[in-house]
Amino acid sequence: MNVATTIADVRALRSRLEEPVGLAPTMGYLHEGHLSLVRLARAECASVVASVFVNPTQFAPGEDFTDYPRDLERDLALLEAEGVDLVFAPGADELYAADHTTWIELPTLTGRLEGASRPTHFRGVATIVLKLVNIVAPQVLVLGQKDAQQAVVVGRMLRELDVPVELRIGPTVREEDGLAMSSRNAYLAPDDRTVAAVLYRALRRVEALWRDGERDADALREAISAVLAGEPSADVDYVSVADPESLEELDGTVEAALASIAVRIGRTRLIDNLVLGRSA
Ligand code: AMP
């Protein structure tokens, strides 16, 4: 496995990889969710590239950029064990000049859900994903359903900018109690960790209702909220039942929906989601 820290080195090493190439971008502190994306890339591609980069531009001032967990040595060992061919682990200076001024913005998709509480988050995400795709030039880009809005935003950007890469979305990998794996779970104190299982309980409840034939958007939202209300220390940011492509909040009878939740537990903000009515 090669490890590159500069764009020039990535390009030189990339040119020697067998095609097709799959790219799994990450912010490191890897868990099984990330590794499942690496395996998905491996299943479809002859070569796999992973990036490990805590992208400063997707964090707002006051968010957890400085505290974000990092352990590059461990990440590299995990990626090597997965048979990854090339890791790109740059410093921030390699990707952003001090006067960086080009941003990818998708205002109609990013004013809601995560974007409502994190107004500059998705321009950072879209910009870094496009930069990584331009640097690595993969045929396949693999992202996780765990970050549902990110998957929708990146998919739309790739389509509208005619970027020659296929997007694959891997299913959310969960802990035994259903908590979606996340590098940020490391912030959870033991009591908070127990409370955190409420997100998946709420999603399972709405999934069961859907199976029983409930199609009213308000009823679906209320069912999620009712489960979350059972854990008073879970401070709800939003409960959404939205169109899976436009991300607009739905009313009345729905045919398919992205059910998503953001909750603050202690100092940790957790998100989770489920697609109802079609495979994610
Ligand atoms: P991150 O390191 O949090 O930026 O995540 C890197 C990629 O891994 C993103 O495409 C995420 O959606 C994906 N990911 C994070 N957690 C999970 C999970 N539990 N299951 C599947 N994919 C995940």
Residues whose N, C-alpha, C, O or C-beta is under 5 A from the ligand:
A	BS01	AMP	P25 T26 M27 G28 G33 H34 V142 L143 G144 Q145 K146 D147 G170 P171 T172 V173 A180 M181 S182
